[in-house]
Amino acid sequence: MHFAHQLKSVLRHRSAIVLVVLLPTLSFLGACVSIAPLVPDIASGPCAAIGESVRWLRIAPGDERRRSDRWCAAVGPPAIMRGNSTEPAANRLVIVSWNIHVGGGNVRALVDDLRTGRLTGGQPAPSFVLLLQEAYRSGNDVPNGVPADARFARAAKPGLPHRVDITATARALGLSLFYAPSMRNGPPSVSDEDRGSAILSTLPLDDFTAIELPLEHQRRIVVAASILGHGGERDWTLRVVSAHFTNAVGHHLWIASEPARLRQARALATALDVSAPMVVGGDFNTWFGYQDAAYKELARRFPNMRPSDRRPTFSIMRLDHVFYRLPEGWRATVRRGESRYGSDHYPLIAELTVP
């Protein structure tokens, strides 16, 4: 225990040195970051092979698009499932943002704690939305044969002895699902999985959008959908978004990745109608926490958000965040969960009150 305490102290000291030395340089580089706007376009190959309508916002045509298509060629299409829809609670909605570590996080246990109230101060949460990152899917929807130049990530299969993929999880829990893979989870010779971001909801999902972020170390797809609820004096619509930003610009070059995340943050903010009611959650890989340029860029777009629980979500770092713009009269509190449920990230729990 004493050694662990010393190690944390050393890491904090080194992090402080990094901030003092690197932040001015990275801030200068960030000021030079510019992006081409994302364009409505269909994804190529198996990425878009889906019967239901998904709107795609993609990198502009060119070399970056071609390199992204090599990642796209190794994954399956988005997945949409309709759950056992329930009427929303009259004045309450819980939204959880969580990196589930490619099956390491026990989604069923977290949902059980939502439904019983153990995760929400003793008050059960019948209406909830999960914004998940590093979800995975396995099976026939993931192509077995891929082009010779297709790209894929190293296979990651941590956590539970019997991992359950995102489609099976949604089916077992009776939840609506929108999932879009970012990358294949290992080569076809060792894995039949892809992985990406997902939305699970007790309420029906609609108006599906897949947003291809500017390509950095790996392909990243943001998923967005709308939920319709009834509360207070009128119906309401809320846009929910699950995002996962790059953690590096090359092998192990995490320390220089801030301008890359800023580029992705600007692209995402431009693609979203941030003037509409919306909750954006994700693992933004903000290595510099609340001083990270990507966090500042998104916080600037959501000025009414004031996080009070700023505890780390991964090791000693705050990589995960929830941003929101709510309808008039709504209130929100965001706090970190006390358990990681088998993942390497803590979940963030946003409790929304409808007037």
GUSE-406775 format. One record per residue: x, y, z of N, C-alpha, C in turn; residue in three letters. Coordinates in steps of 0.05 Angstrom, whole numbers, plus 5000, padded with zeros to 4 digits. Example, Ala and Ser with C-alpha at 12.3 -4.5 7.8 and 13.67 -1.06 7.14 Angstrom:
<nodes>
NODE  nxx  nyy  nzz caxx cayy cazz  cxx  cyy  czz   r
NODE 5264 4886 5156 5246 4910 5156 5264 4934 5156 ALA
NODE 5257 4955 5142 5273 4979 5143 5258 5001 5157 SER
</nodes>
This chain:
<nodes>
NODE  nxx  nyy  nzz caxx cayy cazz  cxx  cyy  czz   r
NODE 5017 4976 5000 5000 5000 5000 5017 5025 5000 MET
NODE 5039 5025 5016 5057 5048 5017 5070 5052 4989 HIS
NODE 5078 5030 4976 5090 5032 4950 5070 5045 4930 PHE
NODE 5045 5036 4931 5025 5047 4912 5021 5076 4917 ALA
NODE 5021 5085 4942 5019 5113 4948 5042 5129 4936 HIS
NODE 5067 5118 4939 5090 5132 4929 5089 5133 4898 GLN
NODE 5079 5111 4886 5078 5111 4856 5058 5132 4847 LEU
NODE 5036 5135 4860 5016 5155 4852 5028 5183 4855 LYS
NODE 5043 5188 4876 5056 5214 4881 5076 5220 4858 SER
NODE 5092 5200 4850 5111 5204 4828 5096 5211 4802 VAL
NODE 5075 5196 4797 5060 5201 4772 5048 5229 4772 LEU
NODE 5037 5237 4795 5026 5264 4796 5048 5285 4792 ARG
NODE 5071 5281 4803 5093 5300 4800 5102 5301 4771 HIS
NODE 5104 5278 4759 5112 5278 4731 5091 5290 4713 ARG
NODE 5066 5285 4719 5044 5297 4704 5045 5328 4706 SER
NODE 5052 5338 4730 5054 5367 4733 5077 5378 4716 ALA
NODE 5099 5363 4715 5121 5372 4698 5113 5373 4668 ILE
NODE 5099 5352 4660 5090 5350 4632 5072 5374 4625 VAL
NODE 5054 5380 4644 5035 5403 4639 5050 5429 4636 LEU
NODE 5070 5434 4653 5085 5459 4653 5101 5461 4627 VAL
NODE 5113 5439 4619 5132 5440 4596 5117 5439 4569 VAL
NODE 5097 5421 4568 5085 5415 4542 5061 5431 4535 LEU
NODE 5045 5439 4555 5020 5453 4549 5024 5478 4532 LEU
NODE 5043 5495 4538 5047 5519 4520 5052 5511 4491 PRO
NODE 5069 5491 4487 5075 5482 4460 5051 5470 4447 THR
NODE 5037 5453 4461 5013 5440 4449 4991 5461 4444 LEU
NODE 4988 5480 4461 4969 5501 4457 4975 5517 4431 SER
NODE 5000 5522 4426 5008 5536 4402 5001 5519 4377 PHE
NODE 5007 5492 4379 5001 5475 4357 4971 5473 4353 LEU
NODE 4956 5472 4376 4927 5470 4374 4915 5494 4360 GLY
NODE 4927 5518 4364 4916 5541 4351 4919 5539 4320 ALA
NODE 4937 5523 4311 4942 5520 4282 4924 5498 4270 CYS
NODE 4909 5483 4287 4893 5461 4277 4869 5471 4262 VAL
NODE 4865 5461 4238 4841 5467 4223 4830 5442 4211 SER
NODE 4805 5442 4204 4793 5417 4193 4776 5424 4169 ILE
NODE 4774 5405 4151 4754 5407 4130 4728 5396 4141 ALA
NODE 4705 5409 4135 4680 5400 4147 4673 5372 4138 PRO
NODE 4660 5357 4155 4650 5330 4148 4627 5333 4129 LEU
NODE 4624 5314 4111 4604 5316 4089 4585 5292 4091 VAL
NODE 4559 5297 4085 4541 5274 4083 4548 5256 4060 PRO
NODE 4552 5231 4066 4561 5212 4045 4557 5184 4056 ASP
NODE 4553 5165 4039 4549 5137 4048 4576 5125 4052 ILE
NODE 4578 5108 4072 4603 5093 4077 4606 5071 4056 ALA
NODE 4630 5063 4051 4635 5043 4030 4636 5015 4042 SER
NODE 4635 4996 4024 4639 4968 4032 4619 4958 4052 GLY
NODE 4628 4940 4070 4609 4928 4089 4600 4948 4110 PRO
NODE 4614 4971 4113 4607 4990 4134 4578 4999 4132 CYS
NODE 4567 5002 4108 4540 5013 4105 4519 4993 4097 ALA
NODE 4526 4967 4097 4508 4946 4088 4487 4941 4109 ALA
NODE 4467 4958 4110 4446 4956 4131 4420 4966 4118 ILE
NODE 4398 4951 4125 4373 4958 4113 4360 4983 4124 GLY
NODE 4365 4989 4150 4353 5013 4161 4370 5038 4155 GLU
NODE 4357 5061 4157 4370 5085 4148 4389 5096 4170 SER
NODE 4414 5098 4163 4434 5112 4180 4446 5134 4164 VAL
NODE 4445 5158 4174 4457 5181 4161 4487 5181 4168 ARG
NODE 4504 5184 4147 4533 5184 4151 4544 5212 4147 TRP
NODE 4561 5221 4164 4577 5245 4160 4606 5236 4160 LEU
NODE 4620 5241 4137 4646 5229 4133 4667 5250 4127 ARG
NODE 4692 5241 4129 4715 5257 4121 4712 5263 4092 ILE
NODE 4720 5287 4084 4718 5295 4056 4735 5276 4038 ALA
NODE 4726 5271 4013 4741 5253 3995 4770 5262 3992 PRO
NODE 4787 5243 3990 4816 5248 3988 4832 5226 4001 GLY
NODE 4857 5231 4006 4875 5210 4016 4866 5201 4044 ASP
NODE 4857 5219 4061 4848 5212 4088 4824 5193 4087 GLU
NODE 4805 5199 4069 4782 5182 4065 4791 5154 4056 ARG
NODE 4809 5153 4037 4818 5127 4027 4831 5110 4049 ARG
NODE 4847 5123 4066 4859 5109 4088 4838 5099 4108 ARG
NODE 4818 5116 4113 4797 5107 4131 4781 5084 4120 SER
NODE 4777 5083 4093 4763 5061 4080 4777 5035 4084 ASP
NODE 4803 5035 4088 4818 5010 4092 4810 4998 4120 ARG
NODE 4805 5016 4140 4795 5006 4166 4766 4997 4163 TRP
NODE 4750 5012 4147 4722 5006 4143 4718 4978 4131 CYS
NODE 4737 4970 4113 4734 4945 4098 4735 4921 4116 ALA
NODE 4745 4923 4140 4748 4900 4158 4726 4897 4179 ALA
NODE 4706 4915 4179 4685 4914 4199 4658 4909 4186 VAL
NODE 4639 4902 4203 4612 4898 4194 4596 4924 4194 GLY
NODE 4570 4922 4186 4553 4946 4185 4544 4954 4212 PRO
NODE 4532 4978 4215 4520 4986 4240 4498 4966 4248 PRO
NODE 4492 4965 4274 4470 4948 4284 4449 4965 4297 ALA
NODE 4424 4960 4290 4401 4974 4302 4382 4953 4313 ILE
NODE 4374 4955 4338 4355 4937 4349 4333 4952 4364 MET
NODE 4309 4942 4363 4286 4955 4377 4281 4940 4403 ARG
NODE 4281 4954 4425 4278 4941 4451 4249 4939 4460 GLY
NODE 4245 4930 4484 4219 4930 4496 4213 4957 4508 ASN
NODE 4204 4975 4492 4202 5003 4500 4184 5006 4525 SER
NODE 4192 5024 4542 4176 5030 4566 4169 5060 4566 THR
NODE 4148 5067 4580 4142 5096 4583 4163 5108 4601 GLU
NODE 4173 5131 4594 4194 5144 4611 4182 5152 4638 PRO
NODE 4199 5153 4658 4191 5165 4683 4182 5193 4679 ALA
NODE 4162 5202 4694 4150 5227 4688 4169 5251 4689 ALA
NODE 4188 5249 4707 4205 5273 4710 4235 5267 4714 ASN
NODE 4243 5243 4704 4271 5235 4710 4282 5217 4688 ARG
NODE 4307 5223 4680 4321 5207 4661 4350 5205 4669 LEU
NODE 4361 5181 4669 4389 5176 4676 4405 5169 4651 VAL
NODE 4427 5182 4647 4445 5177 4624 4472 5170 4635 ILE
NODE 4483 5147 4627 4509 5137 4636 4528 5137 4612 VAL
NODE 4551 5149 4616 4573 5147 4596 4595 5130 4607 SER
NODE 4604 5110 4590 4623 5090 4602 4638 5076 4580 TRP
NODE 4665 5075 4583 4682 5058 4566 4682 5030 4578 ASN
NODE 4672 5010 4563 4668 4983 4575 4690 4964 4568 ILE
NODE 4712 4975 4557 4738 4959 4556 4734 4933 4540 HIS
NODE 4722 4935 4517 4719 4913 4498 4709 4887 4512 VAL
NODE 4687 4890 4527 4675 4868 4540 4684 4864 4569 GLY
NODE 4704 4880 4578 4712 4877 4606 4692 4887 4626 GLY
NODE 4677 4908 4618 4656 4919 4635 4631 4903 4635 GLY
NODE 4620 4899 4659 4596 4882 4662 4571 4900 4659 ASN
NODE 4561 4903 4635 4538 4921 4630 4514 4911 4645 VAL
NODE 4510 4885 4646 4486 4875 4659 4486 4882 4689 ARG
NODE 4509 4881 4702 4510 4888 4730 4504 4918 4734 ALA
NODE 4514 4935 4717 4509 4963 4719 4479 4969 4715 LEU
NODE 4467 4956 4695 4438 4960 4690 4422 4950 4713 VAL
NODE 4430 4928 4725 4416 4918 4749 4417 4939 4771 ASP
NODE 4440 4952 4775 4443 4972 4795 4427 4997 4789 ASP
NODE 4423 5003 4763 4405 5025 4756 4376 5018 4762 LEU
NODE 4368 4995 4755 4340 4987 4759 4332 4983 4788 ARG
NODE 4351 4976 4805 4346 4973 4833 4351 4998 4849 THR
NODE 4365 5018 4838 4371 5043 4851 4397 5043 4866 GLY
NODE 4413 5021 4864 4438 5021 4878 4458 5041 4866 ARG
NODE 4454 5048 4841 4472 5067 4828 4462 5095 4829 LEU
NODE 4438 5099 4838 4425 5126 4838 4414 5133 4865 THR
NODE 4429 5128 4886 4421 5137 4912 4396 5125 4923 GLY
NODE 4391 5100 4916 4368 5086 4926 4342 5089 4911 GLY
NODE 4342 5107 4891 4318 5112 4875 4321 5097 4849 GLN
NODE 4304 5077 4843 4307 5062 4818 4304 5081 4793 PRO
NODE 4318 5073 4772 4318 5089 4747 4306 5072 4725 ALA
NODE 4279 5074 4722 4266 5058 4701 4272 5068 4673 PRO
NODE 4280 5094 4670 4286 5105 4644 4315 5113 4643 SER
NODE 4330 5101 4625 4359 5107 4624 4370 5102 4596 PHE
NODE 4392 5115 4591 4407 5113 4565 4436 5107 4573 VAL
NODE 4449 5088 4559 4477 5082 4563 4492 5091 4538 LEU
NODE 4512 5109 4542 4530 5118 4520 4556 5103 4524 LEU
NODE 4561 5083 4507 4583 5064 4512 4605 5067 4491 LEU
NODE 4629 5064 4500 4652 5064 4482 4667 5037 4486 GLN
NODE 4682 5029 4466 4695 5003 4465 4676 4980 4469 GLU
NODE 4652 4983 4457 4634 4960 4455 4644 4942 4433 ALA
NODE 4637 4916 4435 4646 4899 4413 4623 4881 4404 TYR
NODE 4626 4872 4379 4606 4853 4367 4621 4830 4355 ARG
NODE 4610 4806 4356 4622 4783 4344 4601 4768 4327 SER
NODE 4611 4751 4309 4592 4735 4294 4593 4740 4264 GLY
NODE 4571 4731 4251 4570 4732 4222 4569 4759 4210 ASN
NODE 4560 4779 4225 4559 4806 4214 4587 4818 4209 ASP
NODE 4607 4807 4222 4634 4817 4219 4647 4800 4196 VAL
NODE 4656 4813 4175 4665 4798 4151 4689 4780 4157 PRO
NODE 4689 4756 4146 4711 4738 4150 4733 4743 4129 ASN
NODE 4726 4747 4104 4745 4754 4084 4748 4784 4081 GLY
NODE 4772 4794 4082 4777 4823 4080 4798 4828 4059 VAL
NODE 4799 4852 4047 4820 4858 4028 4848 4857 4040 PRO
NODE 4867 4852 4023 4895 4849 4033 4905 4874 4047 ALA
NODE 4895 4898 4038 4905 4922 4050 4887 4933 4073 ASP
NODE 4868 4916 4082 4850 4925 4104 4866 4929 4129 ALA
NODE 4857 4948 4146 4870 4954 4171 4853 4944 4194 ARG
NODE 4866 4937 4216 4852 4928 4240 4869 4933 4264 PHE
NODE 4855 4934 4287 4869 4939 4313 4879 4912 4324 ALA
NODE 4897 4914 4343 4905 4891 4358 4882 4880 4374 ARG
NODE 4879 4854 4374 4856 4841 4389 4858 4847 4418 ALA
NODE 4836 4857 4430 4834 4862 4459 4810 4847 4469 ALA
NODE 4815 4828 4487 4794 4811 4498 4798 4808 4528 LYS
NODE 4794 4830 4543 4798 4829 4572 4774 4821 4588 PRO
NODE 4777 4820 4614 4754 4821 4632 4741 4794 4637 GLY
NODE 4715 4794 4634 4698 4773 4644 4705 4746 4631 LEU
NODE 4702 4724 4645 4708 4698 4634 4691 4692 4609 PRO
NODE 4666 4701 4610 4648 4697 4587 4639 4724 4578 HIS
NODE 4654 4736 4559 4647 4762 4549 4621 4760 4532 ARG
NODE 4605 4781 4534 4580 4782 4519 4580 4806 4501 VAL
NODE 4575 4802 4475 4577 4825 4457 4553 4843 4459 ASP
NODE 4555 4866 4446 4535 4887 4451 4507 4880 4441 ILE
NODE 4505 4865 4419 4479 4857 4409 4465 4837 4427 THR
NODE 4481 4818 4437 4469 4799 4456 4461 4812 4482 ALA
NODE 4477 4832 4491 4471 4847 4515 4445 4862 4512 THR
NODE 4441 4876 4489 4417 4891 4485 4392 4872 4484 ALA
NODE 4396 4849 4471 4373 4830 4469 4366 4819 4497 ARG
NODE 4386 4812 4513 4381 4801 4539 4367 4821 4558 ALA
NODE 4374 4847 4555 4364 4867 4573 4339 4881 4562 LEU
NODE 4331 4874 4537 4307 4886 4526 4310 4915 4519 GLY
NODE 4334 4923 4511 4340 4952 4506 4343 4957 4476 LEU
NODE 4336 4981 4468 4341 4990 4441 4371 4995 4437 SER
NODE 4381 4991 4413 4410 4992 4408 4416 5007 4382 LEU
NODE 4436 5023 4383 4450 5033 4358 4479 5030 4363 PHE
NODE 4492 5014 4346 4521 5009 4348 4533 5012 4320 TYR
NODE 4556 5026 4320 4571 5028 4295 4601 5022 4301 ALA
NODE 4613 5003 4287 4640 4996 4293 4660 5017 4281 PRO
NODE 4681 5021 4296 4703 5038 4287 4725 5022 4274 SER
NODE 4731 4998 4285 4754 4982 4275 4749 4953 4282 MET
NODE 4764 4936 4268 4762 4907 4273 4779 4902 4298 ARG
NODE 4770 4883 4315 4784 4876 4339 4802 4852 4334 ASN
NODE 4824 4857 4320 4842 4835 4314 4839 4826 4285 GLY
NODE 4859 4813 4274 4857 4803 4246 4837 4779 4244 PRO
NODE 4827 4774 4220 4808 4752 4216 4818 4725 4226 PRO
NODE 4844 4721 4226 4855 4695 4234 4852 4690 4264 SER
NODE 4848 4711 4279 4846 4707 4308 4820 4717 4320 VAL
NODE 4803 4731 4305 4780 4744 4317 4758 4748 4296 SER
NODE 4733 4744 4305 4710 4751 4289 4695 4775 4300 ASP
NODE 4710 4794 4311 4698 4816 4326 4706 4843 4313 GLU
NODE 4687 4862 4315 4694 4890 4311 4686 4906 4337 ASP
NODE 4695 4931 4339 4689 4946 4363 4685 4975 4356 ARG
NODE 4670 4989 4373 4664 5017 4368 4646 5028 4390 GLY
NODE 4629 5047 4383 4612 5061 4403 4583 5053 4399 SER
NODE 4568 5054 4421 4541 5045 4421 4524 5062 4439 ALA
NODE 4498 5060 4434 4477 5072 4451 4457 5050 4458 ILE
NODE 4452 5046 4484 4431 5028 4493 4411 5045 4508 LEU
NODE 4385 5039 4504 4364 5056 4516 4339 5041 4522 SER
NODE 4326 5048 4545 4300 5038 4551 4279 5051 4533 THR
NODE 4285 5075 4523 4266 5089 4506 4273 5084 4476 LEU
NODE 4253 5086 4458 4259 5082 4430 4280 5101 4419 PRO
NODE 4297 5092 4401 4317 5108 4388 4308 5113 4359 LEU
NODE 4316 5137 4350 4308 5145 4322 4329 5164 4312 ASP
NODE 4328 5170 4286 4345 5190 4273 4374 5183 4278 ASP
NODE 4383 5161 4266 4410 5150 4271 4430 5164 4254 PHE
NODE 4453 5172 4266 4475 5185 4252 4501 5173 4260 THR
NODE 4517 5166 4240 4545 5156 4245 4564 5178 4235 ALA
NODE 4582 5187 4253 4600 5209 4247 4628 5199 4246 ILE
NODE 4641 5200 4223 4669 5191 4220 4687 5215 4227 GLU
NODE 4702 5211 4248 4720 5232 4257 4745 5234 4239 LEU
NODE 4759 5257 4238 4784 5258 4224 4803 5236 4233 PRO
NODE 4816 5223 4214 4831 5199 4219 4858 5206 4232 LEU
NODE 4863 5194 4255 4888 5197 4269 4901 5169 4271 GLU
NODE 4906 5160 4295 4919 5134 4298 4901 5111 4288 HIS
NODE 4875 5112 4294 4856 5092 4286 4830 5105 4278 GLN
NODE 4814 5091 4262 4788 5101 4254 4770 5103 4278 ARG
NODE 4755 5125 4280 4736 5129 4302 4709 5138 4291 ARG
NODE 4688 5124 4300 4661 5131 4292 4645 5139 4317 ILE
NODE 4632 5163 4316 4614 5172 4337 4586 5165 4329 VAL
NODE 4570 5156 4348 4542 5149 4342 4524 5169 4356 VAL
NODE 4502 5176 4342 4483 5195 4353 4455 5186 4346 ALA
NODE 4436 5190 4364 4408 5183 4359 4390 5201 4376 ALA
NODE 4365 5200 4371 4345 5217 4385 4327 5199 4402 SER
NODE 4319 5209 4425 4299 5196 4441 4275 5215 4446 ILE
NODE 4251 5204 4447 4227 5219 4451 4216 5212 4478 LEU
NODE 4209 5231 4494 4198 5225 4520 4174 5242 4526 GLY
NODE 4160 5236 4548 4136 5250 4556 4140 5257 4586 HIS
NODE 4140 5283 4591 4144 5291 4619 4136 5320 4622 GLY
NODE 4129 5328 4645 4120 5355 4650 4095 5361 4634 GLY
NODE 4095 5384 4619 4071 5393 4605 4072 5386 4575 GLU
NODE 4094 5375 4565 4095 5369 4536 4115 5347 4531 ARG
NODE 4113 5336 4506 4133 5317 4497 4160 5331 4493 ASP
NODE 4181 5315 4494 4208 5327 4490 4225 5308 4473 TRP
NODE 4244 5319 4459 4263 5304 4443 4291 5311 4453 THR
NODE 4308 5291 4456 4335 5295 4465 4354 5279 4447 LEU
NODE 4375 5293 4438 4395 5280 4422 4416 5269 4441 ARG
NODE 4424 5243 4437 4444 5231 4453 4467 5221 4436 VAL
NODE 4492 5225 4445 4516 5221 4428 4537 5206 4445 VAL
NODE 4548 5185 4433 4570 5170 4446 4595 5173 4429 SER
NODE 4617 5183 4441 4641 5190 4426 4666 5177 4439 ALA
NODE 4686 5172 4422 4711 5162 4432 4733 5174 4415 HIS
NODE 4750 5191 4427 4771 5205 4412 4797 5189 4412 PHE
NODE 4815 5197 4395 4841 5183 4393 4857 5185 4419 THR
NODE 4872 5164 4424 4890 5165 4448 4919 5168 4439 ASN
NODE 4925 5169 4413 4953 5171 4404 4953 5181 4375 ALA
NODE 4976 5190 4366 4979 5197 4338 4998 5177 4324 VAL
NODE 5008 5158 4338 5025 5137 4328 5030 5118 4350 GLY
NODE 5045 5098 4346 5050 5078 4367 5062 5092 4391 HIS
NODE 5047 5092 4413 5056 5102 4440 5060 5132 4440 HIS
NODE 5053 5147 4419 5057 5176 4420 5033 5190 4431 LEU
NODE 5025 5181 4455 5002 5194 4468 5008 5222 4477 TRP
NODE 5032 5228 4484 5039 5253 4496 5036 5276 4476 ILE
NODE 5037 5270 4450 5035 5291 4430 5008 5290 4415 ALA
NODE 4988 5277 4428 4963 5273 4414 4942 5295 4418 SER
NODE 4949 5315 4434 4928 5336 4440 4918 5350 4415 GLU
NODE 4936 5359 4396 4925 5372 4372 4907 5353 4355 PRO
NODE 4913 5327 4356 4896 5308 4341 4868 5307 4354 ALA
NODE 4867 5306 4380 4841 5306 4394 4826 5332 4389 ARG
NODE 4840 5354 4389 4828 5380 4383 4815 5380 4355 LEU
NODE 4829 5368 4336 4819 5366 4309 4793 5350 4309 ARG
NODE 4792 5328 4324 4768 5312 4325 4746 5327 4340 GLN
NODE 4753 5341 4361 4732 5356 4376 4719 5378 4358 ALA
NODE 4735 5392 4343 4724 5412 4325 4707 5400 4304 ARG
NODE 4715 5377 4293 4699 5364 4273 4672 5355 4284 ALA
NODE 4673 5344 4308 4648 5334 4321 4630 5358 4327 LEU
NODE 4640 5379 4339 4624 5402 4346 4611 5415 4321 ALA
NODE 4625 5415 4299 4615 5425 4274 4593 5407 4263 THR
NODE 4596 5381 4267 4576 5362 4256 4550 5362 4272 ALA
NODE 4552 5368 4298 4528 5368 4315 4514 5395 4315 LEU
NODE 4488 5395 4318 4473 5419 4323 4473 5425 4353 ASP
NODE 4494 5438 4362 4498 5441 4391 4478 5461 4403 VAL
NODE 4462 5473 4386 4441 5491 4397 4416 5476 4406 SER
NODE 4414 5450 4397 4391 5434 4404 4396 5419 4430 ALA
NODE 4374 5411 4444 4378 5395 4469 4394 5370 4463 PRO
NODE 4414 5365 4479 4433 5344 4472 4450 5337 4496 MET
NODE 4457 5311 4498 4476 5301 4517 4498 5286 4502 VAL
NODE 4523 5294 4505 4545 5282 4492 4563 5270 4514 VAL
NODE 4567 5244 4513 4584 5230 4532 4605 5214 4518 GLY
NODE 4628 5210 4531 4648 5194 4518 4674 5193 4533 GLY
NODE 4691 5176 4521 4719 5175 4529 4734 5193 4510 ASP
NODE 4741 5216 4518 4754 5236 4501 4785 5235 4503 PHE
NODE 4795 5216 4519 4824 5212 4521 4838 5238 4527 ASN
NODE 4826 5254 4545 4838 5280 4552 4861 5276 4572 THR
NODE 4884 5270 4562 4907 5264 4579 4914 5288 4597 TRP
NODE 4906 5312 4590 4911 5335 4607 4886 5344 4621 PHE
NODE 4867 5326 4624 4843 5331 4640 4827 5356 4630 GLY
NODE 4820 5373 4649 4804 5396 4643 4820 5418 4629 TYR
NODE 4847 5414 4627 4863 5433 4612 4868 5424 4583 GLN
NODE 4858 5400 4576 4862 5389 4550 4847 5406 4529 ASP
NODE 4859 5411 4506 4847 5428 4486 4820 5417 4476 ALA
NODE 4818 5390 4474 4793 5378 4465 4771 5383 4485 ALA
NODE 4777 5381 4511 4756 5387 4531 4748 5416 4529 TYR
NODE 4767 5434 4527 4761 5462 4526 4744 5469 4502 LYS
NODE 4750 5456 4479 4735 5462 4455 4706 5454 4458 GLU
NODE 4700 5430 4469 4673 5421 4473 4659 5436 4495 LEU
NODE 4673 5442 4517 4661 5457 4538 4652 5485 4529 ALA
NODE 4668 5496 4510 4660 5523 4499 4634 5521 4484 ARG
NODE 4628 5498 4473 4603 5495 4458 4579 5489 4476 ARG
NODE 4585 5480 4500 4564 5474 4520 4569 5490 4545 PHE
NODE 4564 5517 4544 4573 5535 4566 4558 5531 4592 PRO
NODE 4535 5519 4592 4519 5517 4617 4527 5493 4634 ASN
NODE 4546 5477 4623 4555 5453 4638 4576 5460 4658 MET
NODE 4571 5453 4683 4590 5459 4704 4595 5434 4721 ARG
NODE 4615 5417 4713 4619 5392 4728 4630 5398 4756 PRO
NODE 4618 5385 4776 4627 5389 4804 4644 5365 4813 SER
NODE 4636 5340 4805 4652 5316 4812 4673 5313 4790 ASP
NODE 4698 5320 4797 4720 5319 4778 4740 5297 4784 ARG
NODE 4731 5276 4796 4750 5254 4803 4759 5240 4778 ARG
NODE 4783 5227 4779 4793 5213 4756 4774 5190 4747 PRO
NODE 4775 5184 4722 4759 5162 4711 4776 5139 4701 THR
NODE 4802 5144 4697 4820 5123 4688 4847 5128 4702 PHE
NODE 4855 5110 4720 4880 5114 4735 4878 5141 4750 SER
NODE 4897 5159 4746 4896 5185 4759 4886 5207 4740 ILE
NODE 4876 5199 4717 4868 5219 4697 4838 5220 4693 MET
NODE 4829 5243 4685 4800 5247 4678 4799 5246 4647 ARG
NODE 4793 5223 4636 4791 5219 4607 4763 5221 4597 LEU
NODE 4743 5217 4615 4715 5215 4607 4700 5240 4616 ASP
NODE 4680 5248 4599 4665 5272 4605 4637 5269 4594 HIS
NODE 4619 5285 4606 4592 5288 4596 4587 5318 4591 VAL
NODE 4578 5325 4567 4571 5352 4560 4541 5353 4554 PHE
NODE 4528 5375 4560 4499 5375 4555 4489 5404 4550 TYR
NODE 4468 5405 4535 4451 5429 4532 4423 5419 4535 ARG
NODE 4408 5428 4555 4383 5417 4562 4360 5436 4556 LEU
NODE 4336 5426 4552 4313 5443 4549 4309 5461 4573 PRO
NODE 4295 5483 4568 4291 5503 4589 4277 5490 4613 GLU
NODE 4288 5495 4637 4277 5485 4661 4288 5459 4671 GLY
NODE 4302 5444 4653 4314 5419 4661 4338 5424 4679 TRP
NODE 4343 5404 4696 4367 5405 4713 4383 5380 4710 ARG
NODE 4409 5381 4715 4426 5358 4712 4447 5358 4734 ALA
NODE 4454 5334 4743 4477 5329 4760 4493 5307 4748 THR
NODE 4519 5310 4748 4537 5289 4736 4557 5281 4758 VAL
NODE 4560 5256 4762 4579 5246 4782 4592 5220 4772 ARG
NODE 4615 5214 4783 4628 5189 4776 4618 5166 4793 ARG
NODE 4615 5143 4781 4607 5119 4796 4629 5111 4815 GLY
NODE 4622 5094 4834 4642 5084 4854 4655 5058 4846 GLU
NODE 4644 5044 4826 4655 5019 4817 4660 5020 4787 SER
NODE 4680 5006 4778 4686 5004 4749 4672 4980 4736 ARG
NODE 4659 4963 4752 4644 4940 4741 4661 4923 4723 TYR
NODE 4687 4920 4728 4704 4903 4712 4718 4917 4689 GLY
NODE 4711 4942 4683 4724 4957 4662 4750 4970 4674 SER
NODE 4764 4984 4656 4787 5000 4667 4779 5029 4669 ASP
NODE 4754 5036 4664 4743 5063 4667 4720 5062 4687 HIS
NODE 4717 5084 4702 4693 5088 4718 4671 5100 4700 TYR
NODE 4646 5092 4704 4624 5105 4690 4618 5133 4701 PRO
NODE 4606 5150 4685 4596 5176 4693 4565 5174 4692 LEU
NODE 4552 5183 4713 4523 5181 4715 4511 5209 4715 ILE
NODE 4495 5215 4695 4482 5241 4693 4452 5236 4699 ALA
NODE 4442 5250 4720 4414 5248 4727 4400 5274 4719 GLU
NODE 4381 5271 4700 4367 5294 4689 4339 5295 4702 LEU
NODE 4331 5319 4710 4305 5324 4721 4289 5341 4702 THR
NODE 4265 5330 4695 4247 5344 4676 4227 5359 4692 VAL
NODE 4223 5385 4688 4205 5401 4704 4175 5392 4700 PRO
</nodes>
